[in-house]
Amino acid sequence: MFSKIKKVLQDFAQQISEAILYRTLSEKEIDEYCDNLFMQLIESDVAYDVAEKIVNEIKQQLMGKKIRRGDDAKNYIDTAVEKSLEEMLKGVGTFKLMNFVKSVLAKEKPVKIMFMGVNGVGKTTTIAKIAHILKTNGFKVVVAAADTFRAGAQEQLKKHAERIGVTFIGGRYGSDPAAIAFDAIVYAQKNNFDVVLIDTAGRMHVDIDLMNELRKVARVVKPHLKLLVLDALTGNDALEQLKGFEEAVGVDVVVLTKVDADANGGAALTTIIGVGKPIAYLGVGQGYNDLIEYDPAIVLKMLFR
């Protein structure tokens, strides 16, 4: 993971450390090195705005720095670059889903979580993974297949529910998604379930009918959490999807999928830094256990270790 962007950062640190040894680099020289880094980040699929943000942060770390004789220059610059990325990654909010579920259950049940995202981002698999995590943590879970638009959506989610061992509630294709979600909540209330995970249709984020449908589901269900699933590989397009869902329905928290599939690392880094919403999990595989809580330290490890 992140192999190309890792090499870009390593090469940058090597060049700077050789140049900065025994003297202070001028602002012009730092600009030249950082301009080169900027272009390499762009070539590694980092979005323009995010690459600019990264370079400016690193530039601030390097201004006026001089390496003392005997110090490890490469290690010094590596640390400066890593610190810059760390500050940016720490600026991304984290979200502890299990803590959130417990806090809601202390007041009421069931906890209602509404999942959103366009087709192909891995939304259904993510719902299954989170259902598995919740069950493993001792919660009784219902999954509601309120995607009545995409052929096979009901069957796919039902199959996951059976494998995990959680309750599934679906409906007819073309039926009202809000009604299915509502029925699942009523069922959960009557049978003392803890959490309802509600799948929704995943047409394009610019689809007016989809957004009206999601608004209705949200209005009827009144979810405690609106969770958007984004494909980390899509970079800027993921950020555009977020913007569309945020404007139409509102987004509380994000899960980024396919982080493990980005060999360059640029698109995933773009999505992580640019998302501007708390991140609950990163998807790093297809298995039910391949969902890790977002932690800046994990991303730093991918970039620098």
NORTA-V320189 format. One record per helix or strand. SS is the DSSP state (~ for helix, > for strand). FROM is the first residue (numbers start at 1). TO is the last residue. Records with the same first field share a line. If there is no record, write none. Layout:
# NORTA-V320189
SS=FROM-TO / FROM-TO
This chain:
# NORTA-V320189
~=3-20 / 27-43 / 48-62 / 73-90 / 97-105 / 123-136 / 153-164 / 177-190 / 208-221 / 232-234 / 236-248 / 259-261 / 266-274 / 296-304
>=21-21 / 67-67 / 94-94 / 111-116 / 141-146 / 167-169 / 195-200 / 225-231 / 253-257 / 278-283 / 291-293
